[in-house]
């Protein structure tokens, strides 16, 4: 089934006691202004580190303090980012390009690896999968110690990697032992950061007067949140469109839910409200459906604007009247009437009169 592999960055963890450590690695050819190889590390879906073949960047103060206390972790990531990953991924993408008989185009090879740990049950599971040009390509079955190839073009890699016992053992050890152990350490060290709760800024948005009203919440944490529309205190589903929870650049999240107001009578607006709920907080964030609260791309003219428009209109009319009057007077001087012309001619013919 075709899907964008990169969207695995935003996999949603529904359980409140599950934690995850993920490494999303991307190698590319033909993408302008983009590193050949880059890795993003996510702890509970929050980007905590980034590296490419030139630099390593650590996000958040608690993570920086952890690497100062544990320099062996930074040494491991440096070797992976600067040596192992670039060599392996470049060789893989060149091999796939030849295998697919394509050249000169954009090619993207990605991997998603890591583990999940259930804090309540203690169960830990590892995963490793690869994608090529936006499609699932090959993945590792840890229990059976074999590679799974969903595409015919990946069968030759599966056969080769299945015979590489050293690779299987290294992957098994990292995903089943090192990764869960590190995940527990990271969660324990960053628990104050990970267990914090941030309420969002909620607002009503509308593109045009006929567009749905979008209830938009941004800046909240964690992502275990929900938002819905109510009528008379009861949640409604008709004429409602729920959006996905998306990450912000600062580690917080945003989401929206739209309400089609085409069938809502103006006198019934006060019966609707938008409700935001987040895990660990009993009090909901509620905003009423009110025209005065809606932010739009269009503006209704205010009283001041209306007065200015009316004043300008009156002035235009006055200027037009004055202009027409002046024009008529000038026209009258330039073109004498018939009676004036007859009088002048009579004086010339009868000077004695």
Residue pairs with C-beta under 8 A, 6 or more apart in sequence:
1 136
2 134
2 135
3 134
3 135
3 136
4 134
5 110
5 112
5 131
5 134
5 135
5 136
6 24
6 26
6 110
6 131
6 134
8 22
8 24
8 112
9 22
9 24
9 40
9 42
10 45
10 244
10 246
10 247
11 20
11 22
11 45
12 45
12 223
12 245
13 19
13 20
13 44
13 45
13 116
13 223
14 224
15 118
16 224
16 279
17 118
17 119
17 120
17 121
18 116
18 117
18 118
18 119
19 43
19 44
19 116
19 117
19 119
19 183
19 187
19 194
20 42
20 43
20 44
20 45
20 114
20 115
20 116
20 117
20 183
21 41
21 42
21 43
21 114
21 115
21 179
21 182
21 183
21 186
22 41
22 42
22 45
22 112
22 113
22 114
23 39
23 40
23 41
23 42
23 111
23 112
23 113
23 114
24 39
24 40
24 42
24 110
24 111
24 112
25 37
25 38
25 39
25 85
25 89
25 110
25 111
25 112
25 113
26 37
26 38
26 39
26 108
26 109
26 110
27 36
27 37
27 85
27 86
27 89
27 90
27 92
27 93
27 108
27 109
27 110
28 34
28 35
28 36
28 93
28 106
28 107
28 108
28 109
29 36
29 93
29 97
29 106
29 107
29 108
30 104
30 105
30 106
30 107
31 106
31 108
35 52
35 53
35 54
36 52
36 53
36 86
36 90
37 52
37 53
37 81
37 85
37 86
37 89
37 90
38 50
38 51
38 52
39 50
39 51
39 52
39 80
39 81
39 85
40 47
40 49
40 50
41 47
41 48
41 49
41 50
41 77
42 48
42 114
43 183
43 186
43 187
43 190
43 194
44 187
44 194
44 222
45 223
45 247
46 194
46 251
47 59
47 247
47 251
48 58
48 59
48 60
48 63
48 186
48 190
49 56
49 57
49 58
49 59
49 63
49 77
50 56
50 57
50 59
51 57
51 77
51 78
51 81
51 82
52 81
53 81
53 82
53 86
56 74
56 77
56 78
56 81
58 64
58 67
59 251
60 190
60 193
60 251
62 189
62 190
62 192
62 193
63 186
63 190
65 189
66 73
66 185
66 186
66 189
66 190
67 73
67 74
70 185
73 182
89 109
89 111
92 109
92 130
93 107
93 108
93 109
96 107
96 109
96 132
96 137
96 153
97 103
97 107
99 153
99 156
100 153
107 132
107 133
108 132
108 133
108 134
109 130
109 131
109 132
110 130
110 131
110 132
111 128
111 129
111 130
111 131
112 127
112 128
112 129
112 130
112 131
113 126
113 127
113 128
113 129
113 175
114 126
114 127
114 175
114 179
115 124
115 125
115 126
115 127
115 175
115 176
115 179
115 180
115 183
116 124
116 125
116 127
117 123
117 124
117 180
117 183
117 184
117 187
118 124
119 187
124 176
124 179
124 180
124 183
125 142
126 142
126 174
126 175
126 176
126 179
126 180
127 139
127 140
127 142
127 175
128 139
128 140
128 142
128 171
128 175
129 136
129 138
129 139
129 140
130 137
130 138
130 139
131 137
135 151
136 150
136 151
137 149
137 150
137 151
137 153
137 154
138 147
138 148
138 149
138 150
138 151
138 154
138 157
138 158
138 161
139 147
139 148
139 150
140 146
140 147
140 148
140 171
140 175
141 147
141 148
142 171
142 172
142 175
142 176
145 168
145 172
146 158
146 162
147 157
147 158
147 161
147 162
148 158
149 155
149 157
149 158
161 167
161 168
162 168
187 194
194 222
196 221
197 221
197 222
197 278
197 279
197 280
197 281
198 219
198 220
198 221
198 252
199 220
199 278
199 281
199 285
200 217
200 218
200 219
200 220
200 225
200 252
200 254
200 276
200 278
200 285
201 217
201 218
201 219
202 215
202 216
202 217
202 274
202 276
202 285
202 287
203 215
203 216
203 287
203 293
203 295
204 213
204 214
204 215
204 216
204 274
204 287
204 289
204 290
204 293
204 294
204 295
205 213
205 214
205 216
205 256
205 294
205 295
205 296
206 212
206 213
206 214
206 294
206 295
206 296
206 297
207 296
207 297
208 296
208 297
208 298
209 296
209 298
210 262
212 241
212 258
212 259
212 260
212 261
213 258
213 259
213 261
213 289
213 294
214 256
214 257
214 258
214 259
215 227
215 229
215 256
215 257
215 258
215 259
215 274
215 276
215 287
216 254
216 255
216 256
217 225
217 227
217 254
217 255
217 256
217 276
217 285
218 248
218 252
218 253
218 254
219 248
219 252
219 254
220 252
220 253
220 254
220 276
220 278
221 251
221 252
221 253
222 253
222 278
222 279
223 245
223 247
223 253
224 278
224 279
225 245
225 253
225 255
225 276
225 277
225 278
225 279
226 276
226 277
227 242
227 255
227 256
227 257
227 274
227 275
227 276
227 277
228 235
228 236
228 240
228 242
228 257
228 274
228 275
229 235
229 236
229 240
229 257
229 259
229 272
229 273
229 274
229 275
230 236
230 272
230 273
230 274
230 275
231 271
231 272
232 271
235 275
239 259
239 260
239 262
239 263
240 257
240 258
240 259
240 260
241 257
241 258
241 260
242 257
243 255
243 256
243 257
243 258
244 255
245 253
245 254
245 255
246 253
246 254
246 255
247 253
247 254
248 254
257 274
259 272
259 274
259 289
261 269
261 289
264 272
264 289
269 289
269 290
269 291
270 288
270 289
270 290
272 288
272 289
273 286
273 287
273 288
273 289
274 286
274 287
274 289
275 284
275 285
275 286
276 284
276 285
276 286
277 284
277 285
287 293
301 309
346 353
347 353
